[in-house]
Amino acid sequence: MKSHARVVVIGGGVVGCSILYHLTKFGWTDVVLLERSELTSGSTWHAAGGMHTINGDPNVAKLQKYTVELYKEIEEYSGQDIGLHMTSGMMLAATKERFDWMKSILAKGRYMGLEAELLTPKEAHDLMPLLDPDQFVGAVFDPVEGHLDPYGTTHAYAKSAKKNGAEIYLHTKVEDLVQREDGSWRVITNQGEIIAEHVVNAAGLWAREVGRMVGLELPVLAMEHMYLITEDMPEVIEFNQTRGKELMHCVDFDGEIYLRQERNGMLMGTYEKACRPWSPVTTPWDFGHELLAEDIDRISPELEVGFRHFPAFNRAGIKKVINGPFTFSPDGNPLVGPVRGLRNFWSACAVMAGFSQGGGVGLALANWMIDGDPGFDVFAMDVARYGDFATLAYTNAKVRENYSRRFSIRYPNEELPAARPLLTTPIYDRLKAAGAVFGASYGLETPLWFAPAGVEDHFSWRRSTDFDTVGDEARAVRAAVGLMETSGFAKYEIKGAGAEAWLDGMLACRIPAVGRMSLAPMLKDDGKLIGDFTLAKLGEQDFLLIGSGIAEDYHMRWFEAHLPENGSVSIRPLKLELVGLSIAGPKARDVLAALTHLDVGDKAFAFMDIRRMNLGMAPAIVGRVSYTGDVGYEIWMKPEYQRYLFDLILEKGAAFGIRLFGLRALNALRVEKSFGSWSREFRPLYGPLEAGLGRFVALGKPADFIGKAAAMREKAEGGQLRLRTFLLETRDADVIGDEPIYFDGAVRGWVTSGGYAHASGVSVALGYVPKEIADEEAGWAIELLGEILPARLQPYPLFDANGERMRG
Ligand SMILES: Cc1cc2nc3c(=O)[nH]c(=O)nc-3n(C[C@H](O)[C@H](O)[C@H](O)COP(=O)(O)OP(=O)(O)OC[C@H]3O[C@@H](n4cnc5c(N)ncnc54)[C@H](O)[C@@H]3O)c2cc1C
């Protein structure tokens, strides 16, 4: 065994082998893979080997497309047969609601060039005669689907990597990992030790145990999963003979089953409601090439529906039932990327669809290790999307929920119940008593809207039971004043003699004066957005940075990677040590004036000012800014003061007509101002000019901030895209995000978010289009739930276009 390597990949499943291949393909050839047994000895060997491109998240779908397209390359390069069967496939809907959902997936795929199409039940039956057309209302045909041999595929990656110079050591179990002073790792195995510059955890079923070697509790859990294989079926043989091809893959969402041809019979698997975690606390090291006991009773409700939908199965004998474990993260997407707080330690685990995603995971991770950037927008599978709230028990609850809902519809207004409530603020009970309907964001319960007694969310693709109330909340803000909780934002305290200079190099904006705030885009080296914050200077060496709550670990990883080593700067996420309330609307200033003896008039307390002040008896930090686009104030306080301040604001605000509002009304208000939000309009895909944030990028400031050269290039060349606002004439639904935008009949862009702007009484969509056509007045349309609706470009904010109300 080598004594040193640039990279040690732990785990010889399909994911580890893909990473090894990609590293070598991009030039890192001093790389080693360690496998405790034989290749494929984890979940890989008993996989059904199915793969497809369609995914609810377009960024994940792109990586799946890449994975499927890669197979020919590795088969040819390695000379290893991977048993590729590109059969094509269909997703079946048995209800209208389901079909609506499929149409939205299809529409998302449209702007990425996925060539799926809608089928009637009869057309579906013609293509797949095993199904009973009377059981379905429609289907989506996907030409890019199939299956392969898991063993052959893993070996094809491995052989390709070896051909490029990688080494693979079998029967070599990593037993411990110890970091050395220079950041490299002692990789201690049962066959000796290797020093590695980087370590990749691709340990699949044992990823959690490998994480624990370095003090991590990764949010990953294995679940038992069953599929059955039938004896030969005459219907299958006849189809093969008459049509000269295999039967295609099917996912029957309402039956919660998937099926495909296996030799002369069929394979049917399910994500059963009565699901069961496997080894919930510790994975045994002696687990190898064995299967788990079959438990057909557990999957019989799903099989019953499956057999009804595909009647030929009733006549078939069952040859065998496979039950094997494989791993999931709480939301079912992989956990990929550098792990915050650890140098040179990379995660590539919880890949539940290794044959659809393994190639994309390998590509992204190899890019990230070599270039410092994954090269795509991989937030949906970034290990940093979970913070310390994702404990073992949280993961267990969420993974079980996710597994059992694998084929369920997730409506855009649907909040899932498992592992809740977990994090709450001191006013949680008060908000609840006021009718708050909560969503959980980064573990924290956050009010979405305030429902009248007896009304609750009805989950739907279309406008729902909250529509009128959310409208009332939004209109109350525009007419008088609203109060909302803002504790869900991430808040970072930055202090130290070097703080200002460091922030000047990290953020693209100018550093504000003491007592002032700035909008602060943060760029990567390639000039794309990696953050969008509000920066407040509270003292010469004391800053408060406010940003997206869901990106707290993601941003902390970036900050920590760029901190100076001399200790002159400290940064710390304040989490719930600082909680927030916000008041907004034309009467907000009156409410604030009623809380303090200080002059909060427009001159004394101007737009973007921030002050420490006492409100009633409570010390607070008050900033004059509002995401509603109205005059407003963000009020930050220690949690022990939040209940007091909440009560006081409501009491003093009563005379001005104050009303509680939630995130849904906030969305209605911010789209009316064409304000973008992190993870929708602002993502690492877009440059600041493209995203309409160009004016906050201080290209003229002396500091050489990260991404400056690229931002200058973007300004000179104009970038590719533009963020635009569109108005839609819709009857009963609004965009959610990812709908295609058409120009002159062709798909040219995509929606990032939108909603009904209640105060203006119009449906709004924000989205990106190519810059060449971005200012065309006519010719626009947006696809919503299968209908192509005319859209109108809205060149300036619908509300308060000149910002007079916000600044005045
Ligand atoms: C019944 C079933 C059906 C499935 N069907 C499909 C399907 O149709 N399509 C699809 O895409 N996916 C399917 N999957 C899921 C698929 O199997 C996984 O996505 C995939 O195997 C994950 O691969 P991996 O490399 O991450 O993990 P694993 O395959 O678990 O590989 C991890 C490897 O790491 C090694 N290892 C662990 N710890 C150490 C250590 N300390 N030192 C050295 N080596 C170590 C293990 O021995 C193992 O070989 C199915 C899974 C099951 C169980």
The ligand as an SDF file (V2000), in Angstrom:
LIG
                    3D

 53 58  0  0  0  0  0  0  0  0999 V2000
  -33.1460   -3.0060   -2.8540 C   0  0  0  0  0  0  0  0  0  0  0  0
  -32.4970   -1.7760   -3.4270 C   0  0  0  0  0  0  0  0  0  0  0  0
  -32.8280   -1.3320   -4.7030 C   0  0  0  0  0  0  0  0  0  0  0  0
  -32.2310   -0.1830   -5.2320 C   0  0  0  0  0  0  0  0  0  0  0  0
  -32.5430    0.2230   -6.5010 N   0  0  0  0  0  0  0  0  0  0  0  0
  -31.9190    1.2930   -7.0380 C   0  0  0  0  0  0  0  0  0  0  0  0
  -32.1920    1.7090   -8.3760 C   0  0  0  0  0  0  0  0  0  0  0  0
  -32.9720    1.1020   -9.0810 O   0  0  0  0  0  0  0  0  0  0  0  0
  -31.5400    2.7860   -8.8640 N   0  0  0  0  0  0  0  0  0  0  0  0
  -30.6650    3.5090   -8.1050 C   0  0  0  0  0  0  0  0  0  0  0  0
  -30.1020    4.4870   -8.5990 O   0  0  0  0  0  0  0  0  0  0  0  0
  -30.3900    3.1360   -6.8400 N   0  0  0  0  0  0  0  0  0  0  0  0
  -30.9880    2.0640   -6.2920 C   0  0  0  0  0  0  0  0  0  0  0  0
  -30.7020    1.6860   -5.0100 N   0  0  0  0  0  0  0  0  0  0  0  0
  -29.8450    2.5580   -4.2210 C   0  0  0  0  0  0  0  0  0  0  0  0
  -28.3750    2.3510   -4.5380 C   0  0  0  0  0  0  0  0  0  0  0  0
  -28.0490    1.0560   -4.1720 O   0  0  0  0  0  0  0  0  0  0  0  0
  -27.5400    3.3830   -3.7930 C   0  0  0  0  0  0  0  0  0  0  0  0
  -27.8930    4.6710   -4.2100 O   0  0  0  0  0  0  0  0  0  0  0  0
  -26.0410    3.2010   -4.0310 C   0  0  0  0  0  0  0  0  0  0  0  0
  -25.6790    1.8800   -3.8530 O   0  0  0  0  0  0  0  0  0  0  0  0
  -25.2120    4.0680   -3.1180 C   0  0  0  0  0  0  0  0  0  0  0  0
  -23.8760    3.7880   -3.3380 O   0  0  0  0  0  0  0  0  0  0  0  0
  -22.7020    4.2410   -2.3730 P   0  0  0  0  0  0  0  0  0  0  0  0
  -21.4490    4.0720   -3.1200 O   0  0  0  0  0  0  0  0  0  0  0  0
  -23.0160    5.5950   -1.8460 O   0  0  0  0  0  0  0  0  0  0  0  0
  -22.7950    3.3190   -1.1010 O   0  0  0  0  0  0  0  0  0  0  0  0
  -22.4660    1.7630   -0.8580 P   0  0  0  0  0  0  0  0  0  0  0  0
  -22.8820    0.9410   -2.0060 O   0  0  0  0  0  0  0  0  0  0  0  0
  -23.0310    1.4230    0.4640 O   0  0  0  0  0  0  0  0  0  0  0  0
  -20.8990    1.7250   -0.8310 O   0  0  0  0  0  0  0  0  0  0  0  0
  -20.1210    2.0580    0.2820 C   0  0  0  0  0  0  0  0  0  0  0  0
  -18.8640    1.2230    0.2660 C   0  0  0  0  0  0  0  0  0  0  0  0
  -17.9910    1.7130    1.2660 O   0  0  0  0  0  0  0  0  0  0  0  0
  -17.3400    0.6300    1.8670 C   0  0  0  0  0  0  0  0  0  0  0  0
  -16.9080    1.0950    3.1930 N   0  0  0  0  0  0  0  0  0  0  0  0
  -17.7050    1.5820    4.1770 C   0  0  0  0  0  0  0  0  0  0  0  0
  -16.9710    1.9040    5.2440 N   0  0  0  0  0  0  0  0  0  0  0  0
  -15.6890    1.6510    4.9240 C   0  0  0  0  0  0  0  0  0  0  0  0
  -14.4750    1.7840    5.6370 C   0  0  0  0  0  0  0  0  0  0  0  0
  -14.4440    2.2430    6.8870 N   0  0  0  0  0  0  0  0  0  0  0  0
  -13.3300    1.4290    5.0140 N   0  0  0  0  0  0  0  0  0  0  0  0
  -13.3550    0.9620    3.7460 C   0  0  0  0  0  0  0  0  0  0  0  0
  -14.4910    0.7960    3.0390 N   0  0  0  0  0  0  0  0  0  0  0  0
  -15.6290    1.1400    3.6180 C   0  0  0  0  0  0  0  0  0  0  0  0
  -18.3980   -0.4480    1.9100 C   0  0  0  0  0  0  0  0  0  0  0  0
  -17.8820   -1.7230    2.0450 O   0  0  0  0  0  0  0  0  0  0  0  0
  -19.1240   -0.2330    0.5890 C   0  0  0  0  0  0  0  0  0  0  0  0
  -18.6120   -1.0380   -0.4380 O   0  0  0  0  0  0  0  0  0  0  0  0
  -31.2750    0.5360   -4.4540 C   0  0  0  0  0  0  0  0  0  0  0  0
  -30.9350    0.0700   -3.2050 C   0  0  0  0  0  0  0  0  0  0  0  0
  -31.5300   -1.0720   -2.6810 C   0  0  0  0  0  0  0  0  0  0  0  0
  -31.1270   -1.5380   -1.3350 C   0  0  0  0  0  0  0  0  0  0  0  0
  1  2  1  0
  2  3  1  0
  2 52  2  0
  3  4  2  0
  4  5  1  0
  4 50  1  0
  5  6  2  0
  6  7  1  0
  6 13  1  0
  7  8  2  0
  7  9  1  0
  9 10  1  0
 10 11  2  0
 10 12  1  0
 12 13  2  0
 13 14  1  0
 14 15  1  0
 14 50  1  0
 15 16  1  0
 16 17  1  0
 16 18  1  0
 18 19  1  0
 18 20  1  0
 20 21  1  0
 20 22  1  0
 22 23  1  0
 23 24  1  0
 24 25  2  0
 24 26  1  0
 24 27  1  0
 27 28  1  0
 28 29  2  0
 28 30  1  0
 28 31  1  0
 31 32  1  0
 32 33  1  0
 33 34  1  0
 33 48  1  0
 34 35  1  0
 35 36  1  0
 35 46  1  0
 36 37  1  0
 36 45  1  0
 37 38  2  0
 38 39  1  0
 39 40  1  0
 39 45  2  0
 40 41  1  0
 40 42  2  0
 42 43  1  0
 43 44  2  0
 44 45  1  0
 46 47  1  0
 46 48  1  0
 48 49  1  0
 50 51  2  0
 51 52  1  0
 52 53  1  0
M  END
$$$$
